Amino acid sequence: MQAVEITSFGGPEVLRLGKRPAPVAGAGELLIRVAASGINRPDVLQRLGHYAPPPGTSDLPGLEVAGVVESGDASAMAEAGIRVGDRVCALVAGGGYAQWCVAPVVQCLPVPEGFSDVEAASLPETFFTVWSNVFDRARLQAGETLLVQGGTSGIGVTAIQLARAFGATVIATAGSDEKCAACLSLGAHYAINYKSQDFAAEAKRITEARGVDVVLDMVAGDYVAREVECLAEDGRIVIIAVQGGVQSGFNAGMVLRKRLTITGSTLRPRPVAFKGAIARSLREHVWPLLAAGKVRPVIHSTFAAADAAQAHALMESNQHIGKIVLTW
């Protein structure tokens, strides 16, 4: 099969289309003939040598795919209601940049009716991540306020739409007026240009000094201190990336007085059973919203697999709004 390999750690140019033996599905797994592969920030980190695959996982990048089921563990597939020939999308721990990919059966979801392969491939990583962190860990409730840092990223466009769909007020940050407008068009109630405005001061102004209930933070670094300042009592910060650095200083006294929670998680190394539970929640609570058009994938651009280097360069430019997807 063809696969996009990381030939050495470095810039986008280290990605090359090569040939690999096709993988074989094991117990609890199925084999997907891949039509499209989503691109995510962790793929960039892996290419740079900063995010190694979990032990026993393919060294190929790629955390989400969509395609057709070719074969697999018959009993596991029967239990999940999946048959050979079904169109599915799947969250995987690696190996997604390839024509064939193995995935745990419980991490597969049906392609929503009417969705293209490209749209389906854009769903798993961001929807699993947002559900696990915003709704499970941070316990966002209807009537609360969510602050989304980086509202036009793949994670951001998903968080905005899901939080709005479940009755939260959404404030999003973005780095330009154009991106702020995109956040509003996706359902954010307010958008803050973090390059020209102080997001913490604006969040307090918007909430009339009450503060926000939940912050979805992909930056960390010095953002954490400002997020603590703009949280409401019993507020929660959930950190899912550290693009601004791993060191954060903040007012611990405020954490005590306002009973704040600062938490975080990474999804890739979590057990299959944990991810399977997220998949079940998504199928019950979110897939109907996708089928009804109340939540939609946002695709910025697609690239042929041979042009994966260009796709990574675009992601690193931060000029995209929504997802970038490879096609096979």
Secondary structure, 3 states (H helix, E strand, C coil): CEEEEECCCCCHHHEEEEECCCCCCCCCEEEEEEEEEEECHHHHHHHHCCCCCCCCCCCCCCCEEEEEEEEECHHHHHHHCCCCCCEEEEECCCCCCECEEEEEHHHEEECCCCCCHHHHHCCHHHHHHHHHHHHHHCCCCCCCEEEECCCCCHHHHHHHHHHHHCCCEEEEEECCHHHHHHHHHCCCCEEEECCCCCHHHHHHHHCCCCCEEEEEECCCCCHHHHHHHCEEEEEEEEECCCCCCCCCCCCHHHHHHHCCEEEECCCCCCCHHHHHHHHHHHHHHCHHHHHCCCCCCCEEEEEEHHHHHHHHHHHHHCCCCCEEEEEC
